[in-house]
């Protein structure tokens, strides 16, 4: 089954099950853009759950870990499986040696723990309680401004706008220039083949523009007698972060932009798309809005906004009966683990009232579990509460256009129409 429980073409399934496993390269972005990776992961889970791939020039060789429990074993063992940027970082493609971006998700303890602790107050329960009213106010303004009876792009008008507004608030970023954050988030994980950038040099140039912009914001705030509660002020005044070299500052800014953008943005779109493909679940939701919190967790599992995280083996280790060598890339395919039906019952289906909806891998586990997961869940919950108050129906008019990436599992566009308002 594909995303949304649509039957994949017989041709796609036949190819996935017929080509030799040694020729598998599941990190090919073409598979993700076409939403055609599902039978490949299904076969790996059944036949070769810890799979060695030759990869290609961009990725190099890598191990694919595709079952839920094996992924957990890697994710919770940072002593053996490292995130260190200088060993390659958290995506399949290594950082270029002359453009390494250290960030706390791409660090091991103890430095990781200290830097993460510096920014975690922004998503403390007390701060989330303060943010809730602001988020609802903004959601109301965005939804009330949507056109009725005419097609529009849900990704642009709702998903991007809401998440970019939230990022601008967390950074105390100039409001009128907030779409810069969207752009930097998109290009941070883009390749030239995606069409978003002309070349790797062009991507670097834009990221250095991002650094220059945020350096100005840092300089404004570092001398403040009363430090603000925004992320830049926290980094500028934090004992563990105030002396960061420029590329480490850029790395952490990119981490916070992408982390704050992609989970919520693509789950906002993925949730609407999932309901359109599963009308019986939408009927269940509208009959019982109290299912929203459960549905939010199911959306995040079903969507899996970041398809993978990568680690580097620090020593020779056995996993799933395979011998992984020191220095090997080990890729945890969250997108596959979230469809492992030996752990999650009927895992390919979108079911908003699952018995244990938070059993998913989308936020990671262990020390690198997503620091903003409660904020993401709160934003999605509020959006769906306000949608149900306003719109009896949101029609999805066409299949989405998906992102060219095997890291960000997201949407470029989703055309919808709202027939009427309550």
Residue, then its C-alpha position, 0 to 999 in steps of 0.5 A: x500500500x502507498x501513502x494513503x492506502x492507495x494501491x501502487x501500480x502493479x509495475x512499481x510493486x513488481x519492480x520492487x520485489x523482482x530486482x536483486x536486493x544488492x541493487x537496492x538504493x532506497x535513499x533515491x529521492x526519486x522514490x520518495x517524490x513518486x511515493x513509490x518507496x513503500x514496497x521496497x521497505x516492505x520487502x526489506x523488513x521481510x527479507x533483509x531488515x538490516x540491509x547493506x547498500x552500495x548507494x551512489x556517488x552522493x551517498x556512498x555505501x550505507x546500512x538501512x535499518x528498517x524494523x521498529x525494534x532495530x531502529x530503537x536499538x540504534x537510536x538509543x545507543x549513542x555510545x556505539x552509533x554517533x551523530x557527530x557532524x565531523x563523522x558525517x552528521x545525521x543525513x545519508x550524505x556527509x557534510x563536505x569537509x570544508x562546510x561542516x555544520x556542527x549542531x546539537x543534534x549532530x553532536x554526542x554527549x556531553x556537548x550535545x546535552x549542554x547545548x540542548x539544555x540551553x534552548x529547551x526552556x522555549x518548549x517548557x510546559x510553562x512556555x507552551x501554555x503561554x504560546x497556546x493562546x497566540x497560536x490559536x489567535x494566529x490559526x484563527x486569522x489564517x483560517x478566516x482568511x482562506x477563500x471559499x469556493x475557489x481552489x488554493x494551495x493548502x501548503x502555501x496558505x496554511x502549512x507554511x504560513x502557520x509554521x513560519x509565523x511560529x518560527x518568527x515568534x520563537x526567534x523574535x525574527x523580523x515579521x515582514x521577512x519571515x518567509x526567509x525562514x521558509x526558504x532557508x529551511x527548504x534549501x538546507x536539505x535540498x540538492x541541486x537535482x531538486x530544482x530549488x537551487x542551481x548548484x551546491x555553491x549557490x546553496x552554500x552562498x544562501x546559507x552564508x546569507x542566513x548566517x550573516x542575517x542571524x549574526x546581526x540578530x545575535x549582535x543586537x541581543x548579546x548586549x541586552x541587559x535583560x536577555x529575551x526569551x527567544x532562541x537567539x537570546x538563549x544561544x547568545x547568553x547561554x554559557x555553553x553556546x555564547x562562544x560558538x564558532x560561526x559555523x556551529x551557530x549556523x548549524x544550530x540555527x538551521x537545526x532549529x529552523x528545519x526542526x521547527x518547520x518540517x514536522x509541523x508543516x508537512x504533518x499539517x498537509x499530510x493530515x488533510x491528505x490522509x483524511x481525504x483518502x480515508x473518509x470513514x476516518x474523517x466521519x469518525x473525527x467529525x462525529x467525535x472531535x475529542x479524537x483530535x489528540x489521538x489523530x494528531x499522533x496518528x498523523x505524525x506517525x503516518x506522515x513521518x515528516x523526516x524519513x530517516x536519521x543517520x548514525x556512524x558506527x564508532x566500533x564494529x558491532x552486530x545488528x540484526x545478524x549483520x556485521x557493521x564495521x567501525x565508520x559505516x553509515x547506519x541509516x534508521x528509516x523511521x518511515x519504514x519503522x512506522x509501518x512495521x506491522x509486527x509492532x504497530x497493528x495494521x500499520x499501513x492504515x490511517x486509524x485516528x483512534x488507535x489504542x496506542x497512537x503515540x507509539x511511533x518513531x517520528x520524533x526519534x528516541x533517546x537523547x536526540x528525541x525531538x526537543x519540540x515534539x510537544x509544540x508540534x503536537x499542540x499546533x496540530x491540535x489547535x489547527x484541527x480544533x479550529x478547522x472543525x468549527x469552521x469547515x464542514x468539508x475541505x476537498x482535496x482536488x488533486x494528488x500532492x506534489x511531493x518534495x524531492x528528498x529522501x530526508x524530508x518527507x514532505x509536500x510542495x503543493x496540495x490543491x484544495x477547495x473549501x465549499x462553504x464555511x459554517 
